Amino acid sequence: MKKTPLVQSNTPLLSKRRYLFWLYGAFFLALALRLAAAWEIAHGAFASSVFLPHEATDLRTYMDLSGQIAAGEFSGPFYYQPFYYSVFLVLCRWISGGSVWAVIILQALLGAFTALLAGLTAARLSGKRAALIAAYLTALCNILIFYTPFHQIATLQTFNITLLAYLSVLAAQTGLYRYFIAMAAAAAVGALTRGNVLLVFLPLLAVLTIVQIRRKSWKNASARCVVALAVFLLVESPFIIYNSIQLGRLSGPSTAADAVLALGNTPEAPPGGREPGLPAGPMEYPQAYHIWMQDCEEIPVWKKILDYLASEPAAYLELTGRKLLLFWDYREIPNNVALAGEGSTSQIVGWTLPAGIIIALALAGLFLMIKRLRRLDFTVIYLIIIAYWGATAAFYNLSRFRSPLLPLLAVMAGVFAAALIRRSQLQDWRFIRTYGFLTLALGAFITIGAYEFYRNNLEAAILKIVRPSGTVLTDNAGRTVQFYHGPQTFGGWQALEVKSGSVCSVKFPPPIKADRQIDFTEIELSVQASRAGLLSLSVNNQPLSCTFDRPAFKKITVKVPGRLPDDTVTIKINYNSADAVLIADMQRNYQATSFNGETLPGELVIRITR
């Protein structure tokens, strides 16, 4: 096949003056968009989320804690990672007297500097064109604009991660002490803002040290590593010392690790905190979470995760794989605030660039530029992205947890776009068609369709293989809890319409200890009524009724004496004036549930405890 001849580009290079003009233009555009969007949200229907958030949200918690610390009224250990509310917000209060707008303006400035840093990082990797693309993608990213007016860590942490990446690239390119020191300080502040940065910093420092050993000497590299670790610990130490004194034992700067680990790592944990497209609201806290947390003082959650990994390695890896895949999904996973709620009051948020476009372009860049891993500066960026991806999936996915990585993804998007523009100027159309379009198509598929493809076509079959008996828990009373369904969040829960005479049965595996004395079996059934009325049913011949005074979702429980005949639960509907439905999970298919004599292509949302 004839190769496309390479043609030398005659396109003039961007002058330094024009480059700086456009780069600073990205800074001021980012600042203007963030302030304007904040103004819209602060004067919209959800203004309370800015000025007086609901007391159940992290926003309100950070606001209240910073007020207590600023007034000298705080006591007890730090539960959350402390930097945002004990340093950043407290400084804002001291400077402004507690003005919310002072926080908004400072966070808008952080967002603008983040766009600038993204550009500078891309310039270090791939030149001026990549720099401008990265800076403007960051400036225009709608989710980064949206988070600006709220009291949450996302904006500060986005700046922290971008600064860490920029300093790491400088350390990789120059090997100078000052960049190692600054990198360690930035990593420490990032870890004090959200603890998963520790899982980024340690491998990053290890790689830089190994390369320095090869480039210079063992002694030279070790000195840089020791100094960086010392700086990291120096920044962390006031919070470590304070918490250790408060608790009477050695402690980290926060004590929330058990809760955040348990949310995303139990056998029934969902891969993300909340369904995309919903307004702000709470996450799902399933029964397994409460079981793990009840005795976490005696048995820490990390030990329970290791036990889970040892007893069901395939099931744990499947859950981790789902979380890793969901991380790249284009949709927002909301929590304290949501695009569908607060974001709908800002036209600017609606008009600016969705994060999914940046993610797809970044994935294309990561695939296309993989040969550049021979360069240490590219290795550093790849490592930070991959480590942050894994460190987030080690807990659970929320949009506000993913957003700090978006500027680095914009950097790789800029590198990708600049590479294709360069090839087009050389008229290397074959490269663009073969590699450019292929990597972009792959990135777009991962971002737009990969998770839903897995969810709808593979998840049920794989779960049946890796967990053939369904989910089995042991509660804190030593009883066995068994069920086939998955979590409601990112699950396949659907209404199963029933009427008088409908019969549904579920065949469970025998109890783990078959010879154990069982006095009764507790059966929990989920039902949804569409209007006021009565649902009367029998469960293994035990009568049960539930009255609804309005449309509602309920979990109803009945105790059946002794063992279940043939380990089967049989539900018969006697009367249903509430137009109630049972719930079936269509993302699980063990062929254990039958409905009116036919096998259901899903599993009833029901659990038994015995």
Helices and strands as residue ranges (DSSP letters): H 16-42, H 48-51, H 58-70, H 83-83, I 84-88, H 89-96, H 100-126, H 128-140, H 142-146, H 154-174, H 177-193, G 195-197, H 198-215, H 218-247, H 257-265, H 287-294, H 301-311, H 313-327, G 342-345, H 347-351, H 355-368, G 370-374, H 376-393, H 399-402, G 403-405, H 406-425, H 429-431, I 432-436, H 437-445, I 446-450, H 451-457, H 459-466, E 471-474, E 480-483, E 493-497, E 503-507, E 520-529, E 533-539, E 542-548, E 552-561, G 565-567, E 568-576, E 581-585, E 593-595, E 598-599, E 603-604, E 606-609
